[in-house]
Amino acid sequence: MSSASPVFGTGGEGSLAPSPPVELEPARRLIIALDVPTPLEAERLVERLGDLPVVFKIGHQLAYTGGLTVAERLAKAGREVFLDLKLHDIPRTVEEGVRSLAGFGARFLTVHAYPQTMRAAVAGANGSGLALLAVTVLTSMNDGDAAEAGYACPVAELARRRAADAVAAGIGGLVCAASEARALREIVGPGRALVVPGIRPAGEAAGDQKRVTTPADAMRAGADLIVVGRPITAAPDPLAAAQAIIAGIAEGAT
Ligand SMILES: O=C(O)c1cc(=O)[nH]c(=O)n1[C@@H]1O[C@H](COP(=O)(O)O)[C@@H](O)[C@H]1O
């Protein structure tokens, strides 16, 4: 296992192999969402966070203003990078898109948990170091939102179904809410990463998130890594906010 893959080994299939999780220091379990408008602001934020060995996530907001270049620079500097592009398209487009993204040196890439999409992504990532994470049900959704989108089952059941589909497709990890983490662990076993967004330190505004949990509770529920955006990016002192969250990770992991 290389130092660039501290959580789980790569399966050589573009996914994470079901191997035992490795002990990780708490900071390595924190994924910070660089949800800012420009590469310059992203780089300033990274600088303010100093040498904390966190994972940096680049999503839609930053990717469309040059964020892939930021990803490449961070990866070249030895930082862990997560491309959160949530791919979902016809199989060929997904497979070739993943193949193109494999060149940026990122460690993680998200796709939506549709069987056809996941199989195509696994094919595209084959032979690269890119670990695929399938987004089960967005943490901004509750049962009412799932019904509005045409799903006849609660989000917890939809997440379970998608987790099973992800295992069948050979995907190595899932993005899920902490409320589903225990049930999904039963489905995916110990070797696949559970990545949990919707994290709010006690007392912080949920904003558009509907299935939220504190850092410590997410770890207690079985998260391998947690994703945090606004509680850090909007904090007056992002480094202090990140350190408080890392303390919560350590508390929940013991
Ligand atoms: O894939 C993700 O990272 C993701 C999945 C999900 O279900 N919910 C979710 O919030 N995210 C991402 O996690 C981050 C959460 O940001 P905050 O709500 O600001 O902490 C955002 O970048 C979202 O795009």
The ligand as an SDF file (V2000), in Angstrom:
LIG
                    3D

 24 25  0  0  0  0  0  0  0  0999 V2000
  -20.2940   13.5560   -2.3750 O   0  0  0  0  0  0  0  0  0  0  0  0
  -20.2390   14.4020   -1.4680 C   0  0  0  0  0  0  0  0  0  0  0  0
  -19.1770   14.8160   -1.0500 O   0  0  0  0  0  0  0  0  0  0  0  0
  -21.5040   14.7790   -0.8270 C   0  0  0  0  0  0  0  0  0  0  0  0
  -22.5080   13.8380   -0.8170 C   0  0  0  0  0  0  0  0  0  0  0  0
  -23.6570   14.0470   -0.0380 C   0  0  0  0  0  0  0  0  0  0  0  0
  -24.5520   13.1920    0.0450 O   0  0  0  0  0  0  0  0  0  0  0  0
  -23.7530   15.2040    0.6520 N   0  0  0  0  0  0  0  0  0  0  0  0
  -22.8060   16.1830    0.6060 C   0  0  0  0  0  0  0  0  0  0  0  0
  -22.9620   17.1990    1.2860 O   0  0  0  0  0  0  0  0  0  0  0  0
  -21.6830   15.9990   -0.1780 N   0  0  0  0  0  0  0  0  0  0  0  0
  -20.6810   17.0750   -0.3020 C   0  0  0  0  0  0  0  0  0  0  0  0
  -20.1170   17.3450    0.9700 O   0  0  0  0  0  0  0  0  0  0  0  0
  -19.9020   18.7540    1.1400 C   0  0  0  0  0  0  0  0  0  0  0  0
  -20.6810   19.1900    2.3430 C   0  0  0  0  0  0  0  0  0  0  0  0
  -20.4940   20.5490    2.5710 O   0  0  0  0  0  0  0  0  0  0  0  0
  -21.0470   21.2810    3.8780 P   0  0  0  0  0  0  0  0  0  0  0  0
  -22.5220   21.0230    3.9520 O   0  0  0  0  0  0  0  0  0  0  0  0
  -20.7230   22.7100    3.6180 O   0  0  0  0  0  0  0  0  0  0  0  0
  -20.2970   20.6740    5.0420 O   0  0  0  0  0  0  0  0  0  0  0  0
  -20.3400   19.4290   -0.1530 C   0  0  0  0  0  0  0  0  0  0  0  0
  -19.1730   19.6200   -0.9390 O   0  0  0  0  0  0  0  0  0  0  0  0
  -21.2500   18.4180   -0.8180 C   0  0  0  0  0  0  0  0  0  0  0  0
  -21.1760   18.4880   -2.2180 O   0  0  0  0  0  0  0  0  0  0  0  0
  1  2  2  0
  2  3  1  0
  2  4  1  0
  4  5  2  0
  4 11  1  0
  5  6  1  0
  6  7  2  0
  6  8  1  0
  8  9  1  0
  9 10  2  0
  9 11  1  0
 11 12  1  0
 12 13  1  0
 12 23  1  0
 13 14  1  0
 14 15  1  0
 14 21  1  0
 15 16  1  0
 16 17  1  0
 17 18  2  0
 17 19  1  0
 17 20  1  0
 21 22  1  0
 21 23  1  0
 23 24  1  0
M  END
$$$$
